Amino acid sequence: MKKIIKNYLLKEIKLDPKKTLVLISLILLGISIFLPLWSIKLTAPQYPDGLSLQIFFNEIAGGQKSTIQNVNILNHYIGMAPINIDVIPEFKYLIYVQILLVACGAYIYIKSFKLKSLIKLFALQSIFCLFCLYDFWLWLYTYGHDLDPSAAIKIPGMSYQPPIIGTKNLLNFTVISLPSYGVISLTLALIILLYIICHKKDILPTEFKRSDDIIIRMVKKK
């Protein structure tokens, strides 16, 4: 009975749990390319539905067609620079860096499935994510502090830097800034990779080398 069950497992179940987890991680990394990474929402009495901005790897999109235009009008009155992705060079190459990292992960999955390779992928992706987070904060700081001195509304000592995470009141606006689906996808991918790296010996290999123990427990339960 034990031999029959073992042969069935080896013949019918081909998935390597470790490689399956890596594949899921790669899918999550790839999905992040198409999802918004961060969300910033402004609410005020004159905008009861709020003005929503979605930040992607390569663009800033508004919740509606007129959102960015409305935000730029507000920025003009308080001296903030208009939102223009053409003046933010990172939008031109960040998405390609992420695509390259996903391609490297795919190569590791297909050709070089080694622990050292997974550690390198985890490290590179983590560094890239931290760089993106720092760069995002830097641009928020620049937009909020580098104000036009000839602006219509000037309050001495006032800056308009949105929070990177959380809620902040700026004049009569409430600004809410939170990670969006892309960051959630990246975070889950990194958690999975870290789990594989830390529990390498605890994950069953393709050949089910510990299948004997599993089958013995199954038989005992019966």
Secondary structure as the mmCIF struct_conf table of DSSP 4:
data_model
#
loop_
_struct_conf.conf_type_id
_struct_conf.id
_struct_conf.beg_label_comp_id
_struct_conf.beg_label_asym_id
_struct_conf.beg_label_seq_id
_struct_conf.end_label_comp_id
_struct_conf.end_label_asym_id
_struct_conf.end_label_seq_id
HELX_RH_AL_P HELX_RH_AL_P1 LYS A 2 GLU A 12
HELX_RH_AL_P HELX_RH_AL_P2 PRO A 17 ILE A 31
HELX_RH_3T_P HELX_RH_3T_P1 SER A 32 PHE A 34
BEND BEND1 LEU A 35 LEU A 35
BEND BEND2 LEU A 37 LEU A 37
STRN STRN1 TRP A 38 ALA A 44
TURN_TY1_P TURN_TY1_P1 PRO A 45 GLN A 46
STRN STRN2 TYR A 47 ILE A 55
BEND BEND3 PHE A 57 ASN A 58
STRN STRN3 ILE A 60 GLY A 62
BEND BEND4 GLY A 63 GLN A 64
TURN_TY1_P TURN_TY1_P2 LYS A 65 SER A 66
HELX_RH_AL_P HELX_RH_AL_P3 THR A 67 ILE A 78
TURN_TY1_P TURN_TY1_P3 GLY A 79 GLY A 79
HELX_LH_PP_P HELX_LH_PP_P1 MET A 80 ILE A 83
HELX_RH_3T_P HELX_RH_3T_P2 ILE A 85 VAL A 87
HELX_RH_3T_P HELX_RH_3T_P3 PRO A 89 LYS A 92
TURN_TY1_P TURN_TY1_P4 TYR A 93 TYR A 93
HELX_RH_AL_P HELX_RH_AL_P4 LEU A 94 ILE A 110
TURN_TY1_P TURN_TY1_P5 LYS A 111 LYS A 111
HELX_RH_AL_P HELX_RH_AL_P5 LEU A 115 HIS A 145
BEND BEND5 ASP A 146 ASP A 146
TURN_TY1_P TURN_TY1_P6 PRO A 149 SER A 150
BEND BEND6 ALA A 152 ILE A 153
TURN_TY1_P TURN_TY1_P7 PRO A 156 GLY A 157
HELX_LH_PP_P HELX_LH_PP_P2 GLN A 161 PRO A 163
BEND BEND7 ILE A 164 ILE A 165
STRN STRN4 GLY A 166 LEU A 170
TURN_TY1_P TURN_TY1_P8 LEU A 171 ASN A 172
STRN STRN5 PHE A 173 PRO A 179
HELX_RH_AL_P HELX_RH_AL_P6 TYR A 181 CYS A 198
TURN_TY1_P TURN_TY1_P9 HIS A 199 HIS A 199
HELX_RH_3T_P HELX_RH_3T_P4 LYS A 200 ASP A 202
BEND BEND8 ILE A 203 ILE A 203
TURN_TY1_P TURN_TY1_P10 THR A 206 GLU A 207
TURN_TY1_P TURN_TY1_P11 LYS A 209 ARG A 210
HELX_RH_AL_P HELX_RH_AL_P7 SER A 211 LYS A 221
#
